[in-house]
């Protein structure tokens, strides 16, 4: 029978909390630490520290130097930290592009990244209009129900889209949400032809969005941007023009981030 993991009154899992504390201590010293030093600095028993270090080493979050008997931060910790840094750099670099798009469209502009079948909003420039669309930074929406998400899904192979849908499904949010795989697949074909995606009140009633993909240095989807506004203002006859604006801004941001546009877009 496996032991039950202890939790404190904050609901924290004790072993995870201790492992994170060890990583924080190791990150403070580039010279490395001996096991006895880590035990002293964390207040943990040496046997506990050794058990946690061994587990973290197996996951490559830390590494052991047998010559000096020192523990150091490992490459996986760097990889995770770099991912956060890339997100922050993307948002900072994107700001002037997002502001320009806001001024051109007069609508709220969003920047999002794909995360576990959802689009996480990491940056936003609000419209100056009194009545405007606002999705809070840090909020998330299903990829299949959002313009940014559909823009990114359209860059994926069919089998990858199928895998995402198998894992996360097609959750109905409004009367317009696409809940059948065949409908979404057809929609993604339209996105590929047009170069932009549309959320036609599929995520939130009364709100329309138009999005496009930003690409990385390998020509693969890095993130996406969109303009969002009230459906009464983003009417059907504005969508094509907004789509061109968003796709152009996404292309400029791609180049600004050191990315490359896929050949079918670059040739246009």
N, C-alpha and C positions, 0 to 999 in steps of 0.2 A: 504494500500500500504506500503510495507516494505521500511525502509530507506536504501539508498544506502550507502554501507560501504565506509568510507573515506580512501583515499590513499595519501601518500606523494609523492614527486617527484621521489623517488627511487622505487615507486611501492609497498611499504609496506602497508599492511592493518593495520590501526591504532589500532584497538582493539586487534589484535593478537600481535602487537609489544608491546603494554602496558602490556598485560598478561605475555609475556615473560620477560619483565622488572621486573614485580612483582616476578616471579619465581626466577630470578637471585638475587634479593634483599633478598628474603626469604632464599635462599641457602647460603647466606653469614653469617647467624646468627643462630646457633643451639638453642639458647634460645627462639626463636620466636619473633614475632613483633605484636604490637598493630596496629589497623587500622590507628590511627592518625600518628604513626611512619612511616608506609608505605606511607601514603599520603605525609608526609614531605620529605621522602627520594626519592620519585619518582617525586614529583612536580605535582601529580595528585590530582584532587578534591576528598575529602573523599567519595562522592556518587559514583564516577567512580570507585574508588578502591574497594568499597564494592560490586559493581555489578560484577566486574571482579573476586574478591575473591569467591563470591558465585558460579559463573560458574565453576571456577577451583576446588572448593570443591566438586561440584556435579560430576566432572570427577575424583575425588580422587587424583588430583595433589597436593592439599594442604589439611590441616585439621585444624579445629578450636578447641581450648581448652577453653570451656566455663568458667572453674574455674578461669583461669588467663586472659581470654579474649585475648588470643594470637593465632596468626596464625603461622602454621609450614608447612614445606614441607611434602607432603603426599606420600603414598606408590606408586602411579602410577608414580610419578617423579623418584622415586628410580628404578622402573621397567624399565623405558625408559633409564635411565642412566646406569643401569646394562647391558642392551643389548649392548650399545656402548662399555662398558668396556670389555664385553665378546668377542666382535669382535676384539678389540685391543689385548687382551690376546691370542686369537687364533692365530693371525698373529705373535706375538712375540714368542710364543711357537713353532709355525710351522717352523720358519726360518731354524733351523739346518736340519730338515727333508726335506725341500724344496731344500736346498743347496746340500744335499746328492743325492737327486733324479736328480737334474740338472747335477751333476758330473757323475752319472751313465748313464743318457740318452743322455747327451751332448745337450739337448734341453732346451728351456725356460720352466719354471715351474710356474704354476699359482695356487692361492688359491682363491676360490670364495664362496659366500653365496647366497642363493636363496632370491629374493626380488621381490614380485609382478609379478611373471611369468618370471623374468629375473635372470641371474646370474651376480652378482656384483663382480668384481675383487677387492679383498682387499689387496692382496700381490702378488709379482712376483719376481722371480729370473731369470734374463736373461741368455740365453745361451752365451757361450764364442765364439761361431761360428761367423764369420763375417756376414754371411747372416742368420738372425734369425727372429723368430716370436715374435712380441711384441704387447700385448694388454695393453693399459695404465691402471694403477691402478685407480680405480674409474669408469672405463668404464663398460658397461653392455651389455650382449647379451641375446637373447631369450633362455630360458631353453631348448626348443625343438630343437634348432639348435646348441647346444653346448655340448661337451663331459661332462663337469661338470654338466650341467643342466640335461642331459639325465641320468647320473649316479644317481642323486637325484630323478628324476621322477620315476626311476625304483624301488625305495624303497616305493613309494606311492601305496595305493590301487587304483584299476581301477577307482572307482567313484571320487577319488580326482584328478586323472589325467584328467578325463572328465571335472570336474569343472574348472580346470585351463585352459584347452583348450577352454571351453565355454566363459571364461572371456577374455582370451588374444589371442586366435586364433593361427593359424600357418602361420606366415608371411614369404613369400618367400624372401630370401636374396641372394641366388645364384641358379644356375641351379640344384644343388644337394640338396637343402633344402627340407625336408619332409613337404609336405603341406596337406597330407591326414591323418586323424586320424588313420585309419586302419594300415597305414604304420608305424606310430610312435608307436602304440601299439605293433606291431610285433617286431619293433626295441628294445623296452623296454624288451621284453621277451628274446631277444638275450643278452641284457646287464645283465639280472639276471643270465643267464646261464654262461656267460663268467666272470662275476665279474668286468668288466670294460666297459666303453662306448667309442664310437668313433664318432668324428665329421669329416666326410669325405668331406672336402671342402663345408660344409653345411652353415657355417657362413660367411666364406670368401674364395673366390676362391684362390687356390694355397696354402691353409693352412690346415693341419690336426692336430687334437688333440686327445689325449687318456686320459680319466678321470676316477676317482673312488671316492666313497663316504667316508667321515669321519663321524663317529657316536658319539653321545653324551652318557651321563651316563645312558640313558634309551634304548640305542640301536636304536635310531632314527637318521635320517640324520641331521647332524649339519652343514656341509659344504662339499666342494669337492675340489680335487686337480686335476691338469692335466698337461701333457707335451704337448707343441705345437711347431710345426716346419713346414718348407716348405714341401709341398707334395712330392717334388723331393727327400727329405731326409727321411721323414717318409713314406716309401713305404709299400705296402701291406705285404711284408714278415717281416717287423719290428713290426707290430702292436701287434701281440700276445706277443712278448717279452717285448715291452713297457707296454702292459697291465698288465703283471705280475709285472713289476717294480712299476708301479703306484699303483696297488692294494696292494702290499706289503708295500709301503710307507704310503698309506692311513690307513692301519691297524696299523702300528707303531705309526702314529700320533694320531689315535683314542685312543690308550692306553696312549700315552704321555699327552693327554688332559683329562685323567680320564674317557674316554668313554668305552663302551663295544661293542664288535662285535656281530652282530646277530648270532644266533646259527648256521645257515647254512654256515656262513663264518668261524666262530671259529672252526667248526668241520673239515674244509678242511686241 
